[in-house]
Amino acid sequence: MTLRRPFRPLRPDLDKFLFATVGDEVDGVPLSVISALVRLGLDPWEEAVRLSSLSAREAAHQLARLIVELPGAARPPGEAQEIARGLVRLLPPHDPARTPAAQVQIRPRYRGVAVPLGSPFLIVCFLVAAAALVSAVIHGGLPFGIGGP
């Protein structure tokens, strides 16, 4: 029985590569290629297809660059290159007739939440806090004894 289209893997030929381990995280949990690429703001399947369109040497070089850029996993370039060479062997065979894809720009997705200083959200929060403080002072003080009788 074959799976219906929504339940079929996107590219089964990329699974060995995408689910391979890049290394361990700080707490010892294995980090897969798919997770590493998502952390860098890349679509894992698009990046795997792009890398497979390159020669093994170029794919390893570009993958090593990505591994070095992983947040929270400081790996020296030599170690990243060694990891990348092993991972590139898991990609589908390179077809020299294909045109190589362009190098990607990394867009980290997991940064802290940035709220602009003059944002409407902060202004509303400040106004609500100020109104609560004024109301507490007018109606009998604050619960911890400031401003009341």
C-alpha positions as CSV (number, residue, x, y, z in Angstrom):
1,M,0.0,0.0,0.0
2,T,1.4,3.4,-1.0
3,L,1.0,6.5,1.2
4,R,-1.3,9.2,0.0
5,R,0.5,12.3,-1.3
6,P,0.2,14.4,2.0
7,F,1.8,11.6,4.0
8,R,4.7,10.7,1.6
9,P,8.2,11.9,2.4
10,L,9.2,15.0,0.4
11,R,12.4,13.5,-1.0
12,P,13.2,10.0,0.4
13,D,16.6,10.1,-1.4
14,L,17.6,12.9,1.0
15,D,16.6,11.2,4.2
16,K,20.0,9.6,5.0
17,F,21.6,13.0,4.7
18,L,18.9,15.1,6.5
19,F,18.5,12.7,9.4
20,A,22.3,12.1,9.9
21,T,24.0,13.5,13.0
22,V,26.1,16.7,12.8
23,G,27.3,16.2,16.3
24,D,26.1,16.5,19.9
25,E,24.6,19.6,21.4
26,V,25.8,20.9,24.8
27,D,23.6,18.6,26.7
28,G,24.7,15.5,24.7
29,V,21.6,15.3,22.5
30,P,22.5,14.4,18.9
31,L,21.9,17.3,16.4
32,S,20.6,16.2,13.0
33,V,21.3,17.9,9.8
34,I,17.6,18.8,9.4
35,S,17.6,20.6,12.8
36,A,20.9,22.3,12.1
37,L,19.6,23.7,8.8
38,V,16.4,24.9,10.4
39,R,18.4,26.7,13.1
40,L,20.3,28.5,10.4
41,G,17.0,29.7,8.8
42,L,17.3,27.4,5.8
43,D,14.8,25.0,4.3
44,P,16.4,21.6,4.8
45,W,15.1,20.0,1.6
46,E,16.0,23.0,-0.6
47,E,19.5,23.1,1.0
48,A,20.0,19.4,0.5
49,V,19.0,19.6,-3.1
50,R,21.3,22.6,-3.6
51,L,24.2,20.8,-2.0
52,S,23.6,17.7,-4.0
53,S,23.8,19.8,-7.2
54,L,27.4,20.7,-6.3
55,S,30.6,18.6,-6.6
56,A,31.4,16.7,-3.5
57,R,34.3,19.0,-2.7
58,E,32.3,22.2,-3.1
59,A,29.3,20.7,-1.2
60,A,31.6,19.8,1.7
61,H,33.1,23.3,1.7
62,Q,29.8,25.0,1.8
63,L,28.3,22.6,4.4
64,A,31.4,23.1,6.6
65,R,30.7,26.8,6.4
66,L,27.2,26.2,7.6
67,I,28.3,23.9,10.5
68,V,30.8,26.6,11.7
69,E,27.9,29.1,11.8
70,L,25.6,26.9,14.0
71,P,24.6,28.9,17.1
72,G,25.8,27.4,20.4
73,A,28.1,24.8,18.8
74,A,31.6,26.3,18.4
75,R,33.4,24.0,16.1
76,P,36.8,24.8,14.6
77,P,36.8,24.9,10.7
78,G,38.9,21.7,10.5
79,E,36.4,19.7,12.5
80,A,33.5,21.2,10.6
81,Q,35.2,20.3,7.3
82,E,35.7,16.7,8.5
83,I,32.0,16.4,9.6
84,A,30.9,17.9,6.3
85,R,32.9,15.5,4.2
86,G,31.2,12.6,6.0
87,L,27.8,14.0,5.6
88,V,28.2,14.9,1.9
89,R,28.7,11.1,1.2
90,L,25.1,10.6,2.2
91,L,23.7,13.0,-0.5
92,P,22.3,11.5,-3.7
93,P,25.0,11.1,-6.4
94,H,26.1,14.3,-8.0
95,D,25.0,14.9,-11.6
96,P,27.6,17.0,-13.4
97,A,25.0,17.9,-16.1
98,R,23.1,19.9,-13.6
99,T,23.8,23.6,-13.1
100,P,25.1,24.2,-9.6
101,A,22.9,26.4,-7.3
102,A,24.0,29.6,-5.8
103,Q,25.5,29.8,-2.3
104,V,22.9,30.6,0.4
105,Q,22.8,33.4,2.9
106,I,22.2,32.3,6.5
107,R,19.2,33.8,8.2
108,P,19.2,32.8,11.9
109,R,15.7,32.4,13.2
110,Y,16.3,31.8,16.9
111,R,17.3,35.1,18.3
112,G,15.7,36.8,21.2
113,V,12.3,38.5,20.8
114,A,13.0,42.0,19.6
115,V,10.4,44.6,20.5
116,P,11.2,48.1,19.2
117,L,11.4,50.7,21.9
118,G,8.6,52.8,20.6
119,S,6.3,50.0,19.7
120,P,2.6,50.2,20.5
121,F,2.8,47.1,22.6
122,L,5.3,48.7,25.0
123,I,3.3,51.9,25.1
124,V,0.1,50.1,26.0
125,C,2.0,48.1,28.7
126,F,3.4,51.3,30.2
127,L,0.0,52.9,30.2
128,V,-1.7,49.9,31.9
129,A,1.0,49.8,34.5
130,A,0.7,53.5,35.2
131,A,-3.1,53.4,35.5
132,A,-2.9,50.4,37.9
133,L,-0.4,52.3,40.0
134,V,-2.4,55.5,40.1
135,S,-5.6,53.6,40.9
136,A,-3.9,51.7,43.7
137,V,-2.6,54.9,45.3
138,I,-6.0,56.7,45.0
139,H,-8.1,53.8,46.3
140,G,-6.2,52.9,49.4
141,G,-2.6,52.3,48.6
142,L,-0.5,49.5,47.4
143,P,-0.6,46.0,49.0
144,F,3.0,46.4,50.3
145,G,2.3,49.6,52.3
146,I,3.4,52.5,50.0
147,G,1.0,55.4,49.5
148,G,-1.8,54.3,51.7
149,P,-3.1,55.2,55.2
